[in-house]
Amino acid sequence: MTERRVWRGRGPAWRIGVVLVTVALLVAGLVVAALLTDVEGELRAGRDVSASASPPPSPGLVAAGDDAPTPDPAALDGILGPLASSPAVGDLTASVVDDATGQVLWERRPRDARAPASTVKLLTAVAALSRLPADARVETVLARGTRPDTLVVIPGGDPTMSGTAEPGPLFPGSATIAQAAGVVRTAGQTPARIVVAPGPYTGPRLGPGWSPVDIAAGNIAPVQAWMLDAGRLDPADEYSPRTSEPTLAAGRALARELGVDPAEVQVSEEPVETTEEFGRVSSAPLTERVRSMLVHSDNVLAEAICREVALDRNPDQAVGFTAGTTAVVDTLAERGLDMSGVRLDDCSGMSAGNRLSAAALTDVLRTAAAPGATRELRDLLDALPVAAGSGTLADRFDGPSAAGAGWVRAKTGTLRETSALAGTVTSADGRTMSFALLASGTDPTVARPVLDRIAAELRNCGCR
């Protein structure tokens, strides 16, 4: 089981600025009839999110700093303790820290490592934003082969190129297959065949524990250095099944765009010699791609971004799953974060063998939320799904947890018998907190409402 959502239609991009430590959470304009609906492992087709029982998030602008009252840990435990003991959340580990001071406000075995599911993407995001320029782009090179009639595509590691003439709704600002074809036409070329070079990736294309059935289910595609719409067969549908041969599919799409017989497309396993570069097309900037990764919880994009970090650390080395996870952990450790006990088999959270603690997650979140955080790291907070508003939280935080609507910004995570929620929230008194909740041993559909309720109580909190 993994996270899943339904695309409800195009609309204005979510751009809700968050600034810490003064945290400015601008929620005005947040509720536009459900751009995205989180289904996390179970398609709830036809649900009208606008008909949800929860009220829309209230517009507001809240500045939070260390002058706002800090919740009393004992009072907070009196509120959250009974929820944490609910059988619905099974074996719950948790951490809540004050963003301004780092004080632990509430915890439950915070250093016990658990399967984190897609909250792993928070580590991938912070490693990328720490290591790479905010405007970093991935380039796909188009060149002439040793045969004059051969077009060679040299991938740089971009899975977001759109298979349509315009960037798709899932990856704003992406390059398009039409742009790639335009580079070739502008160079005056009319190729008769296309060869796609292997690019900088190596090793297995499916991560440890990944199942091939998740390709048709729309959760993953084999990780290759060039693909369209992260391998989706329908670029506008996040739920779309994906292709088992994404690079070949991309090459054939380019062939059709150029009038080349798709049968004349070859994907090479060895480097391909070229004689002349025609040009190149570029992905969206890193910050935009990190936003897409977190809002849509896109597993393929997460694996590409961590490989980007690995390539920056070792430019001359081909990279795979091990290089990607090592680069993420090492980058965070170099920032001074305690990575002891962290085990990553992939950078997306799909692998059930990943292990991460709630305390490690709040430590990572505070790199973006604490005083002195760089603007680039603060972009992480702006990229998180908003409760009852966007991404994987679009149809959560109603009913008993409605107080969190518009105030909780968090990354979700779902695997079989695993449900996670980690993010940031501003209390009613104006204090900002980072939190991480990892529930295991129960059905995620049962655990989620309680996790949402805990986060909502942090929003409600005066707790003095």
N, C-alpha and C positions, 0 to 999 in steps of 0.2 A: 504494500500500500504506500502511496506517496501523495504529494499535494497536487490537487487538480482544481482548475477553475474554468469558468465559461466566459468567453468574450461576449459582451452584450451590445457592442457597437462603438464606433469611434466618437470621441468627444474631446474636450480640451484636456491637455495633459495636466496631471496633478503637479502643482508647483507650490508646495506649502512650506515656507521657510521655517527653519528651526535654528535659533541662535542660542548658544550656551557659552559662559554662564552669564549673560542674560539670555534665558530661553524664550524665544518668541514663537509661540505656536499659533499660527494664523489658520483658522479653520473656516473663515468666510469663503464661500464658494465651493466648499468641500462636497456638498451633497448635490450631485447632478445624477439623476437616476442611474444608479449602479453601473459604473463602467465595467467593473470586473466582479465576478462572484467566485468566492473561494468554495471549493467543494472538497478539497483535501481527501482524495482517495475514493470519493463516491459522487458520481454525477447526479445532481438534483435538477434534471432538465425541466425547464419551463417555470422555475420558481421566479416570482416577481418580487425582486428585492424591495421595490418601492412600497410593497404592501406589508413589509415587516412591521411587527408590533412596536419596534423601538422608535423613539422620536429621532429626527435627524440631529446630527451634531450641532450644538449651538455655536454660532460664530463668536469668536472671542480672541483677544490678544493678551497673553499673560507674560509678564516679565518675571523671571524667577532668579533669585540669587541667594547668597548665603545669609541675607538678612531676613529671609522668610522663616517662619517657625519650623523647626525640625520635628518630625513625628517622634514620639516616645516609643522606644522599642518594646517596652512591656505592654503599652496600650495597643500597639500594632499587633503584637502576638495575640492579644485577647480577641482581636477581630479576625485575623487570618488563620490562627491556630485551628479553630473548628473546621474551616474550609479545607485546610491542608490535611486534616484527619479523615476527610470524606472517603469512603471506599471507591468513589468514582474516579479519583486520581491515583489509586493504587499506591505504588511506591513513589512518593513525591520527594524530589530534592529541589531546593530553592535558595535563591539569594536575592536580597533587596539592599541596595546601597544608596547612600546619599551622594548625588553627583558632585556637589560642591566640595565636600570634605572626604569622601570615601568611607565614611562611617557605615558600618554594617547595621542596618535597621531591623532586619528580620532574616532568618535563614533556617533551613532544614537540611542537615548533612550536606553543606554546600560544596565540599571537596570530593564527594562520591561521584565517580565517573559513570555516566549513563550514555545510552544511545541518544545523540542529540538531533537526529533527523536533519531537516533543512536549516536549523539554526547554525549549522556548520558554515553556511554561506556568510554569516557575519564575520567569521574569521577570514574567509576569502576576501571579503570586501575591505576589511581594515588593512589586511596585508597589501592589497593592491593600491589602496589610497595612500598608504604609507610609503610604498616603494616607487610608484610610478607617477608621472605628471598627471594632473587632473585632465589635461587635454590629450593624453596619449591615445593614439589611434593605431589600428592594425591594418596593414596594407596588403593588398592582393596585386601582384605584379603580372602584367601581360607582356609577353615577349615573343620574338621570332625564334623558331627552332633552327637546327642545322639544315633542315629541309625548308626551302623558302615558303612552301605552302602550309607549314605547320605553325599553329599558334600554341604557345606554351603558357600555361597558367601556373604561377608560382605562389602558393598560398602562404600567408603569414600567420594564420590562426584565427580567422574571422568566421564564426558560425552564423552571423547575423545578417549577411547580405540578403536583400530582398529579391525574391523571384519574380516580382512584379515591377512595373515601371516606376512606382513610387515606394518609399519605405513603408513597410507594413505596420499595422497598429501595435504589434508587440515589441518592435525594436525601432523607435523613432530615430531619425537621423542616420539610418544605416545606408550603406552603399546599395546599389541596385544592379541587377543583371543587365538592365538596359544601359546603365552607365558604363559597365565593363565592355559591352558591345560597342558603345560609342567611342571608347578609347581606340579600339581596333579599327573602326571605320575612319576615324579622324586621321589615323596613321596611313590610310589608303590601302589597307590590307583586306584581302578576300581569301581567308584560309580555306583549305580543303579538309583539314583534320585538326583536332585539338588534343594535346597531351597535357595532363595535369600532373605536375611534379608533386613529390610527397610532402613538401613543406617541412616544418620543424618538429613534427610530432613523431613519436616512436612508441613501440610496445603495444600491449593489448588495447583494443578499442572499447571494450566494456570494462567497467571497474570491478573490483573484487566484490563478489556477491550479487552483481547486477544480473538480472534475468532478461534474456532476449524477448520474453513476452511483453516487457515494458516498452519495447519499441512500437509495436502495434497499439499498445495502450496509450501511447502519446507522452510517456514520461521521460524517455531518453531516446537518443540516437547514438550509434557508434561514434566515438569522439575522433573526428578527423579534422584536418587543418583548414578545410574549406567546405562549407555547406550553405544552403539557402534556408533562411527562416529557422535555424537550428534543427533542420531536418524535417520540418513539418510538411506534410503533403498538402495541407490547406494553410497558407500563410496567415490568414485572418482568424484562424480558429486555434486557440491555445490548446484545446482538447484534441486537436487533430492527431491521428496516427502519424508516425514518423517513418522515414525510409531506412532500410537497413544498409543502403549504399549511398550515403549523403554526398560524397564527393563526386561519384559518377553521375548522380542526379543533377548536381550543379553544373557539371561539364556539359551534360546533354541539354540543359536549359540554355546555356550560353550558345551551344551549337544551333539550336532552333532560332535563337535571336539573330544569329549571323547567317542563317540560311545554310548551315553545314549539316550534312547527314549525321544524326545522333549516333549512328553506328560507327562513325569515324572518331569517336571520343575514347581515349585511353587514359586510365589512371596508372601512373608509373609508381613502382615501389622503389625505384632508384633515382638519384638526382638526374635532371635532364639538362643537357647542354643547350645554351641559347647564344644567339649572335647579336641581338639588338632588342633593347627594351622599347616597347611602344608607349607605355605609361602604366599608371597604377590607380586603383580606387581604394578609398579609405573607409574604415568603419566610423561609427559615431565616437565622440570622445569617451574616455574612460568613465567619467562621472555618469554619463547617460547610460552606458552599458551596465554599470553597477546598479543603477536605479532599475533597469529592466530585469536584471538578475534577481533583485530582492522583491520587487513588486509582483513579478510573475513566478517567482521561485523557479526559474528556469535552470534545470540541472546541466544541460549542455553548455550554456553560457558560463555557468560557474566553473566548469572544468576548463574552458578556454581561458578565462581570466586568471586562474591560478597558474596555468602554463605560461601566460604572459609574464607573471611575476618571476617564474623560474627562468624564463629566457632572459629577462633583464639581469638576473643574478649570474647566469652562465650563458652568454650570448652564443657561444660556439658549440653548445651541447644540445642535441635533440632531447625532447622532454616527453614524459609520459605521466602516468598517475603518481608514481613514487616521487619523481622530481617535482611535480606540482604540489603535493602535500608537504614535502620537505621544505619547499620554498616558503609556503605559508607559515608553517610552524617556526622556521628559523627567522623569518622577517619579524614575526610578533615577539619572539624571544629577544631579538636585538632591540626592540622597543622597550624592553624591560618587563614584559608580561611573563608571568609564571606559566610555562607550558608543560610542567611536569604532570604526568598522568594523562596528557592529551594524546590520543591515538587517532590519526586520520588515514583512512584507506582511500578516500576520495575528497574532493573539494566541494561537493554538492550536498552531501548528506544522504545519498541514496544507499550507501553501503551500511548494512546492519552492524558491521564490525567497528564503526567509528565509536570513540569514547571521548566524552567531554564533560566537565563539571559545570554546575550552575555558577560557581564562583569564577571560573575561567571566562564564562560568557559575560558576566557583569564587569569583569576586569576589561574585557575587550570593548564593551559598550562605553565604558567610561573614558576610553581614549578619545571618543568623539564628544562626550557629554561634559567632561571635566573642564575646569578653568584652564585656559591656555591651549585648548585643542585648536589645531590648525583649521583653517577654513576648509581645506580638502577633506579632513576627517569629519568635520561637521556635516559635510554632504551626505554622510552615511545616514544621519537622522532624517534628513529630508527625503531620503530614498526609501525609508521603511513604509510598509503598508500602514494605513490609518484606520483605526477601529471604526466600523460601520461606514467607511468611506471609500477604501481603495484596496486593490489587490487581494491578497489572501485573507484580509480581514473585512472585506466588503459586506459580507452578510453575517458577521458576528457582532457581539456586543449589543444585543437587544434584551428585552425582558429584564431579569434581575441584574444584568451587567450593563445596562444602558448608560449608566453614569460615566462609563469609560469611552463612550462614543465621541470621536473627535479628539480625545485627549491621550489615548493610548496609541503609541506608534511602536509596532513590534514585528519581528520575524516569527513566522509560524513554522512548525515542523511536525510531520506525521509519517510514521511507519507503522507496521503492524504492532499493536499493543504499546505504541509510543506516541505521546503527544507533547509538544514543546511550545513555549511562548517566551520570547525574550526581547526586551525593548526598553523604552523609556516612557515615563508618565509624569505629568505635573500635578501635584496635589491641589486640593481646593484652596490651600493656604499659599500656594505658589512655590512649593518646594519641588525640585525635580529629582527623580529617582531612576536608577537603572535596575532592571529586574530580570531574573531568569527563572523559569519554572519548567522542570522536566518530570513528566509523569510517565510511568511505565507499568505494564502489567494489566492494563485495562483497555477497553475499546476506545479509540480516540473520540468517537462521537459522544461517548459518555463523559470523557475527561474534559473536553474542550469547554463546556459551559462553566465548569468549576474554575478552570484556569482563567477564563475571562472574568469571572466574578472576583477572583483574587486581584487581578489587575485593576478592575473597576473600583475595588475598595481602596486601593492605593490612591486613586483619583479622589475618592470621597474624603480621604483622610485629613483630619486635623490631628487626631490620635495623640492627644496630650493629656 
